[in-house]
Amino acid sequence: GLGRILYIQCIQCASIGTANNRKKIAAHGVNSDEFEQAFAGRRVADQKIVGLERRKFAVGQTEAGRILAMVYTMRAGKVRPITAYESRKARGQWPPKP
């Protein structure tokens, strides 16, 4: 859960999925720019194997201050969003944006 958050170094987010991945996050009111912003400063909270794929749950903040919960995987060195949504639960555990 969020109590076990680990700080990790950001990797390049140059490729955020396919049109289908962007459609999935858009269904929750998140665009690819916001995903990239939150992903860049993310804290990984959990991960699990689904089928043959490792999926990670992370929390990050956009430049506008939205706290996003993100589920993603890495495929061929590229970030593939599974879902992303604004998280009210994580907001209380995230430091305020200066």
Accessible surface in RSA format (square Angstrom, percent):
REM  Atomic radii and reference values for relative SASA: ProtOr
REM  Chains: A
REM  Algorithm: Lee & Richards
REM  Probe-radius: 1.40
REM  Slices: 20
REM RES _ NUM      All-atoms   Total-Side   Main-Chain    Non-polar    All polar
REM                ABS   REL    ABS   REL    ABS   REL    ABS   REL    ABS   REL
RES GLY A   1    56.50  69.7   0.00   N/A  56.50  69.7  41.35 113.5  15.15  33.9
RES LEU A   2    25.72  14.3  14.45  10.3  11.27  28.3  14.45  10.1  11.27  30.3
RES GLY A   3    83.84 103.4   0.00   N/A  83.84 103.4  42.78 117.4  41.06  92.0
RES ARG A   4   148.22  62.2 135.99  69.3  12.23  29.1  78.37 107.1  69.85  42.3
RES ILE A   5    36.94  21.0  17.90  13.3  19.04  45.9  17.90  12.9  19.04  51.7
RES LEU A   6   117.81  65.6 115.76  82.8   2.05   5.2 117.81  82.7   0.00   0.0
RES TYR A   7   167.26  78.1 140.54  80.0  26.73  69.6 110.85  83.3  56.42  69.5
RES ILE A   8    71.83  40.9  45.82  34.1  26.02  62.7  54.18  39.0  17.65  47.9
RES GLN A   9   162.35  90.8 141.68 103.5  20.68  49.2  52.16 111.0 110.19  83.6
RES CYS A  10    56.49  42.7  33.68  37.6  22.81  53.6  21.82  55.3  34.67  37.4
RES ILE A  11    76.94  43.8  69.50  51.8   7.45  17.9  76.38  55.0   0.57   1.5
RES GLN A  12   157.71  88.2 139.30 101.8  18.41  43.8  58.32 124.1  99.39  75.4
RES CYS A  13    17.70  13.4  11.54  12.9   6.16  14.5   8.62  21.8   9.08   9.8
RES ALA A  14    97.22  89.4  54.26  83.7  42.96  97.7  66.98  94.3  30.24  80.1
RES SER A  15    35.60  30.1  27.81  37.1   7.79  17.9  21.28  45.3  14.31  20.1
RES ILE A  16     9.24   5.3   2.31   1.7   6.93  16.7   2.31   1.7   6.93  18.8
RES GLY A  17    10.63  13.1   0.00   N/A  10.63  13.1   0.00   0.0  10.63  23.8
RES THR A  18    65.66  46.7  60.23  61.1   5.44  13.0  60.53  81.3   5.13   7.8
RES ALA A  19    70.81  65.1  61.77  95.3   9.04  20.6  62.97  88.7   7.84  20.8
RES ASN A  20    84.53  58.3  78.96  76.3   5.57  13.4  28.56  68.7  55.97  54.1
RES ASN A  21     8.76   6.0   8.76   8.5   0.00   0.0   0.00   0.0   8.76   8.5
RES ARG A  22    98.43  41.3  96.14  49.0   2.29   5.5  30.11  41.2  68.32  41.4
RES LYS A  23   151.42  73.9 143.46  88.0   7.96  19.0  93.00  83.7  58.42  62.2
RES LYS A  24    86.26  42.1  79.17  48.6   7.09  16.9  50.43  45.4  35.83  38.2
RES ILE A  25     0.28   0.2   0.28   0.2   0.00   0.0   0.28   0.2   0.00   0.0
RES ALA A  26    60.31  55.5  43.28  66.8  17.04  38.8  45.17  63.6  15.15  40.1
RES ALA A  27    86.23  79.3  42.55  65.7  43.68  99.4  55.86  78.7  30.37  80.4
RES HIS A  28    93.60  51.2  72.16  50.2  21.44  54.9  49.35  50.9  44.25  51.5
RES GLY A  29    51.32  63.3   0.00   N/A  51.32  63.3  38.27 105.0  13.05  29.2
RES VAL A  30     1.67   1.1   0.00   0.0   1.67   4.0   1.08   0.9   0.59   1.6
RES ASN A  31    82.61  57.0  77.62  75.0   4.99  12.0  38.02  91.5  44.59  43.1
RES SER A  32    31.74  26.8  28.14  37.6   3.60   8.3   3.18   6.8  28.56  40.0
RES ASP A  33    93.07  65.2  90.77  90.3   2.30   5.4  17.15  40.4  75.92  75.7
RES GLU A  34    27.59  15.8  27.59  20.9   0.00   0.0  10.34  20.0  17.25  14.1
RES PHE A  35     0.00   0.0   0.00   0.0   0.00   0.0   0.00   0.0   0.00   0.0
RES GLU A  36    62.96  36.1  60.81  46.0   2.15   5.1   9.03  17.5  53.93  44.0
RES GLN A  37    54.92  30.7  41.39  30.2  13.54  32.2  19.62  41.8  35.30  26.8
RES ALA A  38     0.00   0.0   0.00   0.0   0.00   0.0   0.00   0.0   0.00   0.0
RES PHE A  39     0.03   0.0   0.03   0.0   0.00   0.0   0.03   0.0   0.00   0.0
RES ALA A  40    48.77  44.8  37.87  58.4  10.91  24.8  38.07  53.6  10.70  28.3
RES GLY A  41    46.33  57.1   0.00   N/A  46.33  57.1  36.48 100.1   9.84  22.0
RES ARG A  42    14.58   6.1   8.39   4.3   6.18  14.7   0.28   0.4  14.30   8.7
RES ARG A  43    26.85  11.3  26.85  13.7   0.00   0.0   1.37   1.9  25.48  15.4
RES VAL A  44    16.31  10.7  15.42  14.0   0.89   2.1  15.42  13.4   0.89   2.4
RES ALA A  45     4.84   4.4   0.12   0.2   4.72  10.7   1.38   1.9   3.46   9.2
RES ASP A  46    63.76  44.7  57.71  57.4   6.05  14.3  13.67  32.2  50.09  50.0
RES GLN A  47    85.28  47.7  66.49  48.6  18.78  44.7  19.98  42.5  65.29  49.5
RES LYS A  48   141.47  69.0 133.64  82.0   7.82  18.6  85.37  76.8  56.09  59.8
RES ILE A  49   102.96  58.6  77.88  58.0  25.07  60.4  77.88  56.1  25.07  68.0
RES VAL A  50    57.56  37.9  50.13  45.4   7.43  17.9  53.50  46.5   4.06  11.0
RES GLY A  51    66.82  82.4   0.00   N/A  66.82  82.4  43.03 118.1  23.79  53.3
RES LEU A  52   190.12 105.9 152.88 109.4  37.23  93.6 155.58 109.3  34.54  93.0
RES GLU A  53    35.26  20.2  31.29  23.7   3.97   9.4  23.92  46.3  11.34   9.3
RES ARG A  54   125.20  52.6 116.43  59.4   8.77  20.9  25.95  35.5  99.25  60.2
RES ARG A  55    64.20  27.0  62.39  31.8   1.82   4.3   5.99   8.2  58.22  35.3
RES LYS A  56    59.41  29.0  58.95  36.2   0.46   1.1  10.64   9.6  48.77  51.9
RES PHE A  57    54.43  27.2  53.52  33.1   0.91   2.4  53.52  32.4   0.91   2.6
RES ALA A  58     0.00   0.0   0.00   0.0   0.00   0.0   0.00   0.0   0.00   0.0
RES VAL A  59     1.46   1.0   1.46   1.3   0.00   0.0   1.46   1.3   0.00   0.0
RES GLY A  60     0.00   0.0   0.00   N/A   0.00   0.0   0.00   0.0   0.00   0.0
RES GLN A  61    32.52  18.2  21.29  15.6  11.23  26.7   5.85  12.4  26.67  20.2
RES THR A  62     0.71   0.5   0.53   0.5   0.18   0.4   0.71   1.0   0.00   0.0
RES GLU A  63   125.92  72.3 111.27  84.2  14.66  34.9  40.17  77.7  85.75  70.0
RES ALA A  64    91.89  84.5  48.79  75.3  43.11  98.1  61.29  86.3  30.60  81.1
RES GLY A  65    13.13  16.2   0.00   N/A  13.13  16.2  11.42  31.3   1.72   3.8
RES ARG A  66    53.62  22.5  53.13  27.1   0.49   1.2  30.95  42.3  22.67  13.7
RES ILE A  67     1.45   0.8   1.45   1.1   0.00   0.0   1.45   1.0   0.00   0.0
RES LEU A  68     0.00   0.0   0.00   0.0   0.00   0.0   0.00   0.0   0.00   0.0
RES ALA A  69     0.86   0.8   0.86   1.3   0.00   0.0   0.86   1.2   0.00   0.0
RES MET A  70     0.00   0.0   0.00   0.0   0.00   0.0   0.00   0.0   0.00   0.0
RES VAL A  71    32.85  21.6  32.85  29.7   0.00   0.0  32.85  28.5   0.00   0.0
RES TYR A  72     3.33   1.6   3.33   1.9   0.00   0.0   2.20   1.7   1.13   1.4
RES THR A  73     3.07   2.2   1.74   1.8   1.32   3.2   1.32   1.8   1.74   2.6
RES MET A  74    71.98  37.3  49.45  32.7  22.53  53.6  49.00  41.7  22.97  30.4
RES ARG A  75   104.50  43.9  99.54  50.7   4.96  11.8  47.78  65.3  56.72  34.4
RES ALA A  76   103.74  95.4  53.51  82.6  50.23 114.3  74.84 105.4  28.89  76.5
RES GLY A  77    69.54  85.8   0.00   N/A  69.54  85.8  35.02  96.1  34.53  77.3
RES LYS A  78    91.35  44.6  89.01  54.6   2.34   5.6  39.40  35.5  51.94  55.3
RES VAL A  79     1.59   1.0   1.20   1.1   0.39   0.9   1.20   1.0   0.39   1.1
RES ARG A  80    35.16  14.8  35.16  17.9   0.00   0.0   1.24   1.7  33.91  20.6
RES PRO A  81     0.00   0.0   0.00   0.0   0.00   0.0   0.00   0.0   0.00   0.0
RES ILE A  82    29.96  17.1  25.96  19.3   4.00   9.6  25.96  18.7   4.00  10.9
RES THR A  83    30.85  21.9  30.85  31.3   0.00   0.0  28.80  38.7   2.06   3.1
RES ALA A  84     0.00   0.0   0.00   0.0   0.00   0.0   0.00   0.0   0.00   0.0
RES TYR A  85    84.92  39.6  84.92  48.3   0.00   0.0  56.64  42.6  28.28  34.9
RES GLU A  86    69.19  39.7  56.25  42.6  12.94  30.8  15.26  29.5  53.94  44.0
RES SER A  87    13.68  11.6   9.69  12.9   3.99   9.2   3.48   7.4  10.21  14.3
RES ARG A  88   202.10  84.9 185.81  94.7  16.29  38.8  78.45 107.2 123.65  74.9
RES LYS A  89   164.78  80.4 142.99  87.7  21.79  51.9  97.04  87.3  67.74  72.2
RES ALA A  90     2.31   2.1   1.75   2.7   0.56   1.3   1.75   2.5   0.56   1.5
RES ARG A  91   111.03  46.6 105.41  53.7   5.63  13.4  54.95  75.1  56.09  34.0
RES GLY A  92    74.78  92.2   0.00   N/A  74.78  92.2  40.08 110.0  34.70  77.7
RES GLN A  93    98.11  54.9  73.55  53.8  24.56  58.5  42.48  90.4  55.63  42.2
RES TRP A  94    31.87  12.8  20.19   9.8  11.68  27.4  16.54   8.8  15.33  24.9
RES PRO A  95    70.33  51.3  61.78  56.3   8.55  31.1  67.58  55.8   2.76  17.1
RES PRO A  96   124.92  91.0 101.23  92.3  23.70  86.1 111.58  92.1  13.35  83.0
RES LYS A  97   100.85  49.2  73.45  45.1  27.41  65.3  45.27  40.7  55.59  59.2
RES PRO A  98   169.45 123.5 100.73  91.8  68.72 249.8 140.29 115.8  29.16 181.2
END  Absolute sums over single chains surface
CHAIN  1 A     5966.2       4592.7       1373.5       3325.7       2640.4
END  Absolute sums over all chains
TOTAL          5966.2       4592.7       1373.5       3325.7       2640.4
